[in-house]
Amino acid sequence: MLESLKNAFEGVWTGVVRTYVPWIVGLIVGWLTTLGIPLDDEFKTAITLLITTLAGAIWYLLVRVVEKFKPKAGLLLGIAKTPVYTSTEAAPVVQAIADQVELDIEDKA
């Protein structure tokens, strides 16, 4: 059963890492681009958010394109493999956990 859960969540973990690494890159780039630039406080937040979002999205797109030709480039997204969600044998275990959580919530309500 533990092996089934491990297989079920391995693809999820890979997906989470490959999602958040571009966000972190975007945050760093957004922060660095505003250093030393005199901006009104009102606009500084908006511009930082815009740059952060664009930098993260561009980072992800560029790495995914390069990764098609050089698979090791995926390391720039945190893990050099794309997520695989193929484990169906863990579905009953995950459903049982979800049912138990739902029962616990209903009991407390």
Contacts in CASP RR format, 6 or more apart in sequence:
PFRMAT RR
TARGET T0000
AUTHOR 0000-0000-0000
METHOD contacts of the structure
MODEL  1
MLESLKNAFEGVWTGVVRTYVPWIVGLIVGWLTTLGIPLDDEFKTAITLL
ITTLAGAIWYLLVRVVEKFKPKAGLLLGIAKTPVYTSTEAAPVVQAIADQ
VELDIEDKA
1 93 0 8 1.000
4 87 0 8 1.000
4 89 0 8 1.000
4 90 0 8 1.000
4 93 0 8 1.000
5 90 0 8 1.000
5 93 0 8 1.000
5 94 0 8 1.000
7 87 0 8 1.000
7 89 0 8 1.000
7 90 0 8 1.000
8 87 0 8 1.000
8 90 0 8 1.000
8 91 0 8 1.000
8 93 0 8 1.000
8 94 0 8 1.000
10 84 0 8 1.000
10 87 0 8 1.000
11 83 0 8 1.000
11 84 0 8 1.000
11 85 0 8 1.000
12 83 0 8 1.000
12 85 0 8 1.000
14 79 0 8 1.000
14 81 0 8 1.000
14 82 0 8 1.000
14 83 0 8 1.000
14 84 0 8 1.000
15 79 0 8 1.000
15 83 0 8 1.000
17 77 0 8 1.000
17 78 0 8 1.000
17 79 0 8 1.000
18 74 0 8 1.000
18 77 0 8 1.000
18 78 0 8 1.000
18 79 0 8 1.000
18 82 0 8 1.000
18 83 0 8 1.000
21 76 0 8 1.000
21 77 0 8 1.000
21 78 0 8 1.000
22 56 0 8 1.000
22 57 0 8 1.000
22 59 0 8 1.000
22 60 0 8 1.000
22 63 0 8 1.000
22 77 0 8 1.000
23 52 0 8 1.000
23 56 0 8 1.000
25 55 0 8 1.000
25 56 0 8 1.000
25 59 0 8 1.000
26 51 0 8 1.000
26 52 0 8 1.000
26 53 0 8 1.000
26 55 0 8 1.000
26 56 0 8 1.000
26 59 0 8 1.000
27 52 0 8 1.000
29 51 0 8 1.000
29 52 0 8 1.000
29 55 0 8 1.000
29 56 0 8 1.000
29 59 0 8 1.000
30 48 0 8 1.000
30 51 0 8 1.000
30 52 0 8 1.000
30 55 0 8 1.000
31 48 0 8 1.000
31 52 0 8 1.000
33 48 0 8 1.000
33 51 0 8 1.000
34 44 0 8 1.000
34 47 0 8 1.000
34 48 0 8 1.000
34 51 0 8 1.000
39 47 0 8 1.000
59 76 0 8 1.000
60 77 0 8 1.000
63 73 0 8 1.000
63 74 0 8 1.000
63 76 0 8 1.000
63 77 0 8 1.000
64 77 0 8 1.000
66 73 0 8 1.000
66 76 0 8 1.000
67 73 0 8 1.000
67 74 0 8 1.000
67 77 0 8 1.000
71 80 0 8 1.000
71 81 0 8 1.000
72 80 0 8 1.000
73 80 0 8 1.000
74 80 0 8 1.000
74 81 0 8 1.000
END
